[in-house]
Amino acid sequence: MASVALLVVVVAGASVGQSALRSSDQSGVLIAGTTDTVTNLDPAGAYDYGSFIAAVGVYQQLMGFPNGAKLQPVLATKCFAVRSNKTWRCNLRRGVTFHDGSAFDSADVKHTFDRVIKINDPSGISSLLGNLKSTKTNGKYAVTFNLKSAQSTWPLILGTSAGFIVPSTYPAGKLQANDQAQIGTGPYELTKYTPGQQAVYEPFDDYWGAQAKNDGVIARYYAKSSTMKLALERGEIDMAFQTFTPTELASLRKAKGLKVYAGNGAVIRYLVLNVERAPTNNIAVRQALAYAFPRQAVATRVYRGDVVPLYSMPPAGLPGHIDAFASRYGRTPNLAKAKATLRAAGLSTPLPIELWWTPTHYGDASADEYAEIKRGLEKNGVFKVTLKSTEWAQYSDALGRQYNAFQLGWFPDYPDVENYVVPFYRSDTFAANGYNSKKMDNLIKASLAAKTEAKRLAIYRQIQRLAAADVPIIPYWQQKMLAAGRSNVRGIPTTLDASFIMRYWKISKS
């Protein structure tokens, strides 16, 4: 999931709905803390993780990940290819009701997908539907998706936030404002939302599926992880998810009455290299950076082992992953090779280079992270690094125009190798680094059209080798899904998996 999103605009006092949970200390109400921010609650206007988690219990998709990292039907009963992978049909679940009492049917599905494409929000969420040609209804309880080109993984796209179904009453050409009712089919109704402060969710009595295991959720938003940690220790919140610093996690692991949980996760961090701006327009510079990059030092010295080195954009553990960068450049920094690569290209060392990072968007540890990267790249006089930073609003606005090398992170839209390749290496990459390779585009097109899983994964292994050779991006760590909770909280481990979805409806208090 793209982390290049607009910064949340805080409007004091804005709220959704008139009702709210009466007391935050109700025994069955789960109070959860987060440092994530929310841009838009309307799914057609959000492509950031904070907004996704705020919406995931309210809205639902045709296909999704309600019980783990395995794709399952949700509002559909079945989705299948018709004749070829260019045409997909979904049969819809009957008896589903929106929070406003209206019945869910195929008109809502068509409206949802047409709307995301028409609004084409700057967040980039519509890019997930870039292969969608049209959506047609087949009676009240079936829809057909006609694609521009064959795509065997289309059901995974249906499980992204671009596929959150909204009622036909939502405006076709503009977003539902954050201070308006958010109407979905999920287990929770969002009854109150105060930007930058909290969101209040109550169980939906007419929900078609199993009821939530709690009496509601209050999500509290914190500007600083240190404040959130203190709230957890004092019992002001029951659990916290996203994001503590390594030092805070170490402290929480020792705290009485608290527990830190870790599960399979697929969050990655990477350095984007602009292939059109000097000096990273020179492939020798990009390859030298790959030889010298201090992955292990970042993982151990900064993150204390809570992250592990990553040697390809798809994280280890996903089918199709290979350690492409390790095979080409080695698992540990090779400063002699880095220096030799620069000198062979006629470049003197230490080579001056600017690295950009953003201070708070990816957590308070980013400062230490980039200080360690600078230290590693400057060893043996290979590079002379100048670190520059700015807050997220300005940072994200300047991508592709001002930065030669810059920090980004990624939360998965869906747990598949495809989601770690297509958004980054296709010529229309959101990363705006100028990378444009016909060979890469052809491989990606072939991967989407592959008729067997073995063929598809074989192509993705080719793609990773090409990406390591061209080096438009240097992936450097992946992280497990982490959450902390008080001893009376049950169910947190059941929602920690590679889909990276915090399913609050599965968590209870004793």
N, C-alpha and C positions, 0 to 999 in steps of 0.2 A: 504494500500500500504506500502510495507516494507520501513522503514526508515533506514534499514541497507544496505547502498550502498557505493560504492567507493567515495572518496572525489574527486571533480572536479579538473582536472589538467589544470591550466590556461596557455595557450600558446598565448602570446601577438601577436595580429595581425592576427590570424587565422580567416578566414571568409568563408561563404558559398555564392556562387553565385557572379555575377558581378554587378547586379543592386541593388539599395537601394532607399528608400524614400529620396527625395532631402533635405527635411527640417523637423526638428522635430517640427517646430511651425506651420505646415499646420493645418488649422482649423479643418479638419475632421480626422486627425491622432490622435489616442489615445496613450498617453505615460504612461506606467504603470511601477511602481517600485516593486521590490521584493527582499528579502534577500535569496531566495532559490538559490541553485546551480544546475548546470546541469552536469550530468556525460556523458551520451551518448544521442545523438539525435536519433540514430537508435533505434526503439522500441525493437529490439531483444537484446539490451544490457543495458536496463535501468529498474530499479525497484525502483526508488525514485521519490518523488513527484515533485521536480523541473524539472526533465526531462520529466515527464508526462505532466505538464502544458505547457512546451515548445513545445511539440509535438501535443497537442490535437487539435489545429486548422489546423494542417498540414495533419495529418493522421486521418483516420476514421476506425471504426469497422463495422462488419456485423450488430451487435446490439449495442446499446449504450444509452447514457443519454443526448441527444442533447437539451432537453427542460425542464429538471428537473430530479427528482429522480426516475421517472418511466421509466423502460426499454422500448425502442422502436426500430423498425427496422431502420437501417441507410443504409448501402450498401446492405443489404438483404431486400427483400420485405416481407419475412415470414420465420421463423424458427420453426420447429415442430419435435416432436418425431415420429419415424417410428417403429411401433409395440411395442417397449419398450423404456425406457429411456437410453438404451445403444447405440441407434442409433438415430442421429439427422440429419435432412436435412434442408438446407437453399436454398431458391430460391433467386437469385441475381437480383439486380437492373440493368436495361439496360441503355445504353446511358451515362455511367459515364466515365469521362476522367481523367487520371493522369495528374499531373502538367507538365510532359514532352510530353504530347500530345498522349500518348498511351492509348488504350482502356482497361478498367477494365473488367476482366472476371474470371471464375473459376480457371484458371491456376494460377492467382495471389494469390487467397485465399489458394490454396493448397501449393504453394511455401512459403507463409507467415508462416503457421503453421508448416510445415516441417522444415523450417529454424530456428524458435525459438527453437525447440527441438534439432536440430542438433548442433547449436552454443552453447546451454547450458551455457549461460553466467554466470559468478560468481555472478552477481547481484541477481540471483535467480528468474528472470522473468519466466524462463521455468517451474518453479514449479507450476505455474497456469495451465499448460497444462499436469500435471502429470497423469491425468486420460485419456488422449487422446491416443488411439491406432493407428489410422490412419485417414488421410483425403483423400477422393476420389472425383474426379470430375464427375459430371453427365451432360455431354454436357458443353456448354460454360457458362450457366447461372444457374447452381445448383451445390451444393457440399454436400457430406455426411460425417459426423463425426462419426467414430466408437470408442466407449469408452471402457475402460478396465472393468468398472463396471457401473451399472446404476447410473445416476445422473440427478435428476429432474431440477437442477439449471444450466445446461450446457449453456443455453442462456445468463445467467449472466456472465459466463466466457468469452463468445464471446465479451462481452462489456468491458473487461479489456484492459489494455495497451498491453497485450500479443496478443490481437486480432487486433491491428492496421495493416491494410493491406498495404503491400508494393508491388511494381511491380516485376514481375518475373526477371527483369534485375538486381535486388539486388543480390550480391554474396550469394551463398547458405551456405557457411561455415565460413564466417567472416562478421564483422560489416561494414556498410557504415560509413566511418570516419566522424567526425564532420566538417571537412573542405571540404567535398564532398556535392553535391546536395542532399537534403532531398526531396524525391518525394512521395507525397501522393495524396489524392483525396479531401482534405478538402477545406474550404472556403478561406484559406490563403496559399500563397507560402512563404516559408522562403527564403528571398533574401539575407540576410546578417546575419552572426553570429560571434560575437567576444567574445570568452570565458571570463567569469567574468566581461564583460562590457555590451553588449546589443545584442538583437536579433531583426531583422527587418522583419516584415511580410507585404506583399502586397496582396490585394484581388485577387483571382484567377478568371479571366474573364470568363473562361469556366466551372465554378463550376456548378454542376448539381442542387443544391438547391438554397435557398434564399440567396441573397448576404448579406455580412456583413453590419452592421449598421454604420460602420465607414469606413474611407478611408485607413485603415491600422493600424498596431500596432507596437510600439517600446517598447520592454520590456527591462528595464534597471535593471542590477543586482548590488546590494549594499552589501558590506561586513558588514556594521553596520546599524542597524535599525535607529539609531540616524541620520545618514547621509540621509537616505531615508525620514525620517520625515521632515528634513530641506528642502529637495528638494520639497516635497509636499507643504509645507508652502510657499515656494518661487514661486510656480507655475512652477517649472522646470519639474514636472510630473503632470499628470492629476489625477491619482489614485494610490493606493498602496495596495498590497495584499501579506500577508505573509512576515515578521511577526514583529509586534510592541510589545514592552514591555507593561505591564499594566500601567506604569507611562506615557508612550508616548500616549497610547490610551486615557487616562484621559485628557491629554493636548489637543489632537486633537478634542475631543468632545466639548471643550470649544472654539476652534479656529474659528474665523470669516471666512466665505466662505468655510468651510470644513464640511464634515459630515462623521461619522463612521456608517457603516451599519452592521447589524447582522442578520444572517439567520440560519435556521436549519443546524446543522453540526454534523459530526460524528467523529471528531478527538479525539483520546484518548491518555492518558499517563499512563504508567504502570511500575511496578518494577518487573523485572524478577528474580526469585530465582533459583539458580543452585541446582538441587536435587542430584547431585553427589559429590559436594564439601562441606567440613565442613565450617561453622556450619549449612548451609541451607540444607544439606542432611538429617538433623533431622526434621521430620515433626512438632515436638513441637516448634522448632524455627520459622518455616514458619507460623504456626498458631498463635504464640505469636506476630509476626510482623503484622498479619492480625488484631488481637485484638487491637493493639496499634497504628495503622497507622493514622496519623492526616490529613485526607482528608479535613475536614472543614477549618482547619487553613491554609492549602495550598491555597484553593479556595478563602478565604476571605482576608487573610493577604498578600499573594503574588500576586494573580491574580485579586483581588478587585472585585470578582464576575463575571469576564469574563469567568471563567470555573465553572463547578459544580461538586460535588463529584460523583464518579462513583463506583458502587458496583457489577459490572460484566463486562466481556470484551465487549459484545455487548452493545452499548450505549443505554440509556433510549430513548424510542421513536421508536426503531426498533421492529417490530413484533417478538415475541419470547423472548424478554428481560425479565429477572427477577432480582431483587436485591438480588442475591444469597449471597453475602458477608454480606449484612446488615442483612439478615435472620439468618445467622450463627454466626456472630461476633458482630452485632450491628451497628448502623449508626454512632455512635460517639466512640472515643477511650475508651476501657475498660482496663485500666492499671492493675487493680487488677486481671482480668482474664488472661492477658498476663503474669504477673509475676507468677501466680499460675500454668499456663501451663508449663512454663519453670521449675519451681521447681518440679512439678510432674514427669518430665522427668529426674530429678536428675541434673539439670543445675543450677548453682549459678547465681545470679543477682548482679550487672548489667552484662549482657552477652555481651562480645566484638563482634562487627560485622563491616565489611567494606561495605560501599555503594559506588558504582561507578556511576559517571554521566559525561556528556560531555558538555563543556562550551558554545559552540556556535551553534551546530547543531540544537538544539531545541529552540533556542532563548536565548537572553541575560538574561532572567528571571530565567534560570535554576540554577544559583548560589543561588539566594534567595530561590528558591523552595527546594533545598536540604539542605540548612541551616535550613529551617522550619521543614523539615522531621526529621533531626537530633535532633532538639530541642524537637519535639513531642515524638520521640521514647526514648529519654533519661529521660523523665519525670518520677518521682517516682522511678528512679533507675532500670528501666526494661532493657534497653540496654545501652552499651557504644559504640557510633557510631564513626567510623573513616571515614571521607569523602575523596574520592580520585577521581581525574578527569584527563582526557586526551582528546586531540582533536580527531575528528571523525575518521580520517584515522587509527590511532593506536587503538582507542577504538573499532571500528567495527571489526578489524582484530583479537582482543583478545577474542571476545565473545565465551563462552564455554570452554575456556582454562585458563583464568586468574581471572575471576570475579565470586564472590559468589552471589552478589546481584547488579543489574545494571539497569539503566534507559533506557527505550526505548519508542518510540511513534509510532502511526499508523494512516495513512490516508487510507480510504477505497479504495479497488480496485473496489468494487461495494457495494451499500447500502443494505446489507442483513446480517442477523445474522450469516450466514455461514462463511462470510469473517472475522468475529471476533472470530471464533472458530477453524476452520480447520488449518489455518497456525500456530496456537499457541499450540494446545493441541494434535494434531496427533503426532505419535512417530517420524515423520520426520520433526518436527518443525524447522523453520528457526532460532528460538531464541537460539538454541544450549545450552539448559539448562539441558539436560539429561532426561527430562520427558518422560517416556515410560510406558503407562498404557494400557494393553490389553482391559480392560473394556471400557476405553475412546475410543480406536481405533474402537472397535466394535460398540459403540454408534454413532461415526462419520460415519462409513460405513453405518449404518442403516439410518442415517439422509439423506445421499446422495441418497439412494435408495427409500426413502419414496414416496409413490404414491399419498398421499394427503397432502395439506398444513397443515391441523390440526395435522396430525401424525408427520410431519417434525418438526413443532414448539414444539410439546410435547417432542420430543427427545432432542431438543436443550435446553429445560428447565431442563431436566435430566442432560445434559452435564454441564450446569452451576452450578448445585448443586454439582456434582462430582468435578468440578474444584475448587470450594470454599473449599471443604473438603481437597483436596490434596495440594492446594496452591502452584502450580509451578509459579504462577504469581499473583501479587496484582494489579488490576486495581484501579486507584485512581482519575482521573478526565476526563471529556469530555468537549469539547469546541464547541461553535457555530462557524459558518463560518463568519469571520470578514473581512471587506474591508473598506478603507477610500477613499473618492473622493472629488474633488472640486465641487462647486455648479453648474457648467455648465455641469457636467457629468450625463448622463441619463442611466438607465437600470441596474445598479449594483444589486439592490435587486432581479432582475429576475434570477440571476445566483447563488444566495446563497441558497443552499439546501443540503440535506444529501448526495448527490453524490460527493460533494466537488470538483466540476469542475468549474474553472473560465472560462466562455465562453465569451471571449473578443469580439467575433463577434456579441454579443447581446447588446453591450454597445456603446453609441454614445456621441458626444459633441454638445452642443448648442451654 
